[in-house]
């Protein structure tokens, strides 16, 4: 049962009131911790511009407080997930109170944009890379042509003479040992092309090391479905479940909760509020 859902039960109404305070304070906290700051970045064409970002470490610190302040809850700690430029930082915790489980899920979903650091080294590396690409264009075309010729030639030597060209290439790509042998032959025949490729790969690697991440999100409360759909925003969900024979039940009858468990449930939800308010 999601705390905050409509109800007529007096106890659940009390919990909803605490949850309302949590949601309001939580949104204010997220808005503050994701406040925008400007930074200089470099685009792919060497243009320098200012962009807005926020410090994700602020959110990490905020979520980490739950692990330290409600340490009696079971939690896997602050966790990150990513899907290309879409990122999520979240924490999931739960505590067993008698035959009830109280769970907490806090999450922020945001996007990441990559830029280069605004330094001269990026321009120098891009210039060297452009020179290599221009110098190696014809060589690489000849390398590809020679590769195709050697693949067919080697397969013919092995007795595959009457097969169509397409079937020869399929045979090559499905035989790892044969592919390795022929690749070594091709590389040995054109060392200057291999050298250019190696230099280019090294330059790309160095440029990748000069990338910086900037972050963008929207300070709005979203639900689980919008989170799954990839929308920016945050959520703070508190759920109460009843454990029956080792199985969690989402439907909770408030009239069956004894006073001791009611007190424990209320106290633990209040702890969440206290962490948010800190």
C-alpha positions as CSV (number, residue, x, y, z in Angstrom):
1,X,0.0,0.0,0.0
2,X,1.4,3.3,-1.0
3,X,1.5,5.8,1.8
4,X,-0.3,8.9,0.6
5,X,-3.1,7.1,-1.3
6,X,-6.6,8.3,-0.5
7,X,-8.1,6.8,2.6
8,X,-10.8,7.3,5.3
9,X,-8.9,5.4,8.0
10,X,-7.7,7.6,10.9
11,X,-4.3,5.9,11.2
12,X,-3.5,6.1,7.5
13,X,-4.6,9.7,7.5
14,X,-2.0,10.4,10.1
15,X,0.6,8.7,8.0
16,X,-0.5,10.6,4.9
17,X,-0.1,13.9,6.8
18,X,3.6,13.0,7.6
19,X,4.1,11.8,4.0
20,X,2.7,15.1,2.7
21,X,5.3,17.0,4.7
22,X,8.0,14.6,3.4
23,X,7.0,15.2,-0.2
24,X,7.0,18.9,0.1
25,X,10.3,19.0,1.9
26,X,11.8,16.4,-0.4
27,X,11.0,18.5,-3.5
28,X,12.5,21.6,-1.9
29,X,15.6,19.6,-1.1
30,X,16.0,18.2,-4.6
31,X,15.5,21.7,-6.1
32,X,18.2,23.0,-3.8
33,X,20.7,20.2,-4.4
34,X,20.2,20.3,-8.2
35,X,20.6,24.1,-8.4
36,X,22.2,25.1,-11.6
37,X,25.8,26.4,-12.0
38,X,27.5,27.6,-15.1
39,X,30.6,26.1,-16.5
40,X,32.8,26.5,-19.6
41,X,32.9,23.6,-22.1
42,X,34.3,23.0,-25.6
43,X,32.2,21.7,-28.5
44,X,33.5,19.4,-31.2
45,X,34.3,22.3,-33.5
46,X,36.5,23.8,-30.7
47,X,33.9,26.5,-29.9
48,X,33.8,27.4,-26.2
49,X,30.4,28.1,-24.6
50,X,28.8,28.2,-21.2
51,X,26.3,25.5,-20.1
52,X,24.2,24.9,-17.1
53,X,24.8,21.8,-14.9
54,X,24.5,20.7,-11.3
55,X,26.7,18.7,-8.9
56,X,25.5,15.1,-8.8
57,X,27.6,14.6,-5.6
58,X,25.1,16.8,-3.7
59,X,22.4,14.2,-4.5
60,X,24.8,11.3,-3.6
61,X,25.5,13.0,-0.2
62,X,21.8,13.6,0.4
63,X,20.8,10.0,-0.3
64,X,23.7,8.7,1.8
65,X,22.2,10.4,4.8
66,X,19.3,7.9,4.8
67,X,21.8,5.0,5.0
68,X,23.5,6.5,8.0
69,X,20.5,8.0,9.8
70,X,18.2,5.0,9.4
71,X,20.9,2.4,9.6
72,X,18.5,-0.2,11.0
73,X,16.8,-0.4,7.6
74,X,18.1,-2.9,5.1
75,X,19.6,-1.1,2.1
76,X,22.1,-1.7,-0.8
77,X,23.2,1.9,-0.5
78,X,23.3,4.7,-3.1
79,X,23.0,3.1,-6.6
80,X,23.5,4.5,-10.1
81,X,21.9,3.1,-13.3
82,X,22.3,4.3,-16.9
83,X,20.8,3.9,-20.3
84,X,22.9,5.9,-22.8
85,X,22.5,9.6,-21.8
86,X,19.7,8.8,-19.3
87,X,20.9,8.3,-15.7
88,X,19.3,7.5,-12.4
89,X,20.6,7.7,-8.8
90,X,18.5,6.0,-6.2
91,X,18.3,4.3,-2.9
92,X,15.9,1.5,-1.8
93,X,15.5,0.6,1.8
94,X,13.1,-1.5,3.9
95,X,12.5,-2.4,7.5
96,X,10.5,-5.3,9.0
97,X,8.2,-4.2,11.8
98,X,6.4,-7.3,13.2
99,X,4.4,-8.7,10.3
100,X,4.7,-5.5,8.3
101,X,7.4,-4.2,5.9
102,X,7.9,-0.5,5.5
103,X,9.9,0.3,2.3
104,X,11.4,3.5,0.9
105,X,12.4,4.3,-2.7
106,X,14.0,7.6,-3.5
107,X,15.2,8.3,-7.0
108,X,16.4,11.2,-9.2
109,X,16.4,10.7,-13.0
110,X,18.5,13.0,-15.1
111,X,20.3,13.4,-18.5
112,X,24.0,13.6,-19.2
113,X,25.5,15.7,-21.9
114,X,29.2,15.2,-22.9
115,X,31.5,18.1,-23.8
116,X,35.3,18.5,-24.0
117,X,37.3,20.4,-21.4
118,X,38.0,23.9,-22.6
119,X,41.7,23.4,-22.9
120,X,44.3,23.8,-25.7
121,X,45.2,20.1,-25.6
122,X,41.8,19.2,-27.1
123,X,42.4,21.5,-30.1
124,X,45.9,20.0,-30.6
125,X,44.7,16.4,-30.5
126,X,41.8,17.2,-32.9
127,X,44.3,18.8,-35.3
128,X,46.6,15.8,-35.2
129,X,43.7,13.5,-35.7
130,X,42.5,15.4,-38.8
131,X,45.9,15.3,-40.3
132,X,46.1,11.5,-39.9
133,X,42.6,11.0,-41.3
134,X,43.5,13.1,-44.4
135,X,46.9,11.3,-44.8
136,X,45.5,7.9,-44.4
137,X,42.3,8.0,-46.4
138,X,43.7,6.4,-49.6
139,X,45.9,4.0,-47.7
140,X,42.9,2.7,-45.7
141,X,40.9,2.2,-48.9
142,X,43.8,0.2,-50.4
143,X,44.0,-1.7,-47.1
144,X,40.4,-2.7,-47.3
145,X,40.7,-3.8,-50.9
146,X,43.9,-5.9,-50.1
147,X,42.1,-7.4,-47.1
148,X,39.2,-8.7,-49.3
149,X,41.7,-10.0,-51.9
150,X,43.8,-11.9,-49.3
151,X,40.8,-13.4,-47.6
152,X,39.6,-14.9,-50.9
153,X,43.2,-15.9,-51.9
154,X,43.8,-17.8,-48.6
155,X,40.5,-19.6,-48.7
156,X,41.2,-20.7,-52.2
157,X,44.6,-22.1,-51.1
158,X,42.7,-24.1,-48.5
159,X,40.5,-25.7,-51.2
160,X,37.5,-23.4,-51.2
161,X,37.8,-22.4,-54.9
162,X,34.4,-22.9,-56.3
163,X,32.3,-21.2,-53.6
164,X,30.6,-17.9,-54.3
165,X,32.4,-14.9,-52.8
166,X,29.6,-14.2,-50.3
167,X,29.9,-17.8,-48.9
168,X,33.7,-17.4,-48.7
169,X,33.3,-14.3,-46.5
170,X,30.7,-16.1,-44.3
171,X,33.2,-19.0,-43.9
172,X,35.9,-16.5,-42.9
173,X,33.9,-14.6,-40.4
174,X,32.6,-17.8,-38.7
175,X,36.1,-19.3,-38.2
176,X,37.9,-17.4,-35.5
177,X,41.2,-19.2,-36.0
178,X,41.2,-18.7,-39.7
179,X,40.2,-15.1,-39.4
180,X,43.1,-14.4,-37.0
181,X,45.7,-16.0,-39.4
182,X,44.5,-14.0,-42.4
183,X,44.3,-10.8,-40.4
184,X,47.9,-11.2,-39.3
185,X,48.9,-11.7,-43.0
186,X,47.1,-8.5,-44.0
187,X,48.6,-6.5,-41.2
188,X,52.1,-7.8,-42.0
189,X,51.6,-6.8,-45.7
190,X,50.8,-3.1,-44.9
191,X,52.5,-2.0,-41.6
192,X,52.2,1.7,-42.4
193,X,48.4,1.5,-42.4
194,X,48.4,-0.4,-39.1
195,X,50.6,2.3,-37.7
196,X,48.2,5.0,-38.8
197,X,45.2,3.1,-37.3
198,X,47.1,2.7,-34.0
199,X,47.9,6.4,-33.8
200,X,44.3,7.3,-34.6
201,X,43.0,5.0,-31.9
202,X,45.4,6.5,-29.4
203,X,44.2,10.0,-30.2
204,X,40.6,9.0,-29.9
205,X,41.4,7.5,-26.5
206,X,43.2,10.7,-25.3
207,X,40.2,12.8,-26.5
208,X,37.8,10.6,-24.6
209,X,39.8,11.2,-21.5
210,X,39.2,14.9,-21.9
211,X,35.4,14.6,-21.9
212,X,33.4,16.1,-19.1
213,X,29.8,15.3,-18.1
214,X,27.2,17.9,-17.5
215,X,23.9,17.1,-15.9
216,X,20.3,18.2,-16.4
217,X,17.1,17.3,-14.6
218,X,13.7,18.8,-13.8
219,X,12.6,19.4,-10.2
220,X,9.3,17.8,-10.3
221,X,7.7,14.8,-8.5
222,X,7.1,11.9,-10.9
223,X,5.5,8.5,-10.4
224,X,7.1,5.0,-11.1
225,X,5.6,4.8,-14.6
226,X,7.1,8.1,-15.7
227,X,10.4,7.0,-14.2
228,X,10.3,3.8,-16.3
229,X,9.3,5.9,-19.4
230,X,12.6,7.9,-19.0
231,X,11.2,11.2,-17.8
232,X,13.3,13.6,-15.8
233,X,12.2,14.1,-12.2
234,X,12.3,12.7,-8.7
235,X,10.2,10.5,-6.5
236,X,10.0,9.5,-2.8
237,X,7.7,6.6,-2.4
238,X,6.9,4.9,1.0
239,X,5.0,1.6,0.9
240,X,3.5,-0.5,3.7
241,X,3.0,-4.2,3.1
242,X,1.7,-7.1,5.2
243,X,3.7,-10.3,5.4
244,X,1.5,-13.4,5.3
245,X,3.2,-16.8,5.3
246,X,6.4,-15.2,3.9
247,X,4.5,-13.5,1.1
248,X,4.1,-9.7,0.9
249,X,0.6,-8.5,0.6
250,X,0.0,-5.0,-0.8
251,X,-3.5,-4.7,0.7
252,X,-3.2,-3.7,4.4
253,X,-6.2,-3.6,6.8
254,X,-5.5,-0.8,9.3
255,X,-8.0,-2.3,11.7
256,X,-5.8,-5.3,12.1
257,X,-2.6,-3.4,13.0
258,X,-2.0,-3.4,16.8
259,X,-1.0,-0.3,18.6
260,X,2.6,-1.3,19.0
261,X,3.1,-1.7,15.3
262,X,1.2,1.5,14.6
263,X,3.6,3.3,16.8
264,X,6.7,1.7,15.1
265,X,5.3,2.5,11.6
266,X,4.6,6.1,12.5
267,X,8.0,6.5,14.2
268,X,9.9,5.1,11.2
269,X,8.1,7.3,8.7
270,X,8.8,10.3,10.9
271,X,12.5,9.3,10.8
272,X,12.3,9.7,7.0
273,X,10.9,13.2,7.4
274,X,13.7,14.1,9.8
275,X,16.4,13.0,7.3
276,X,14.7,15.1,4.6
277,X,14.5,18.1,6.8
278,X,18.1,17.9,8.0
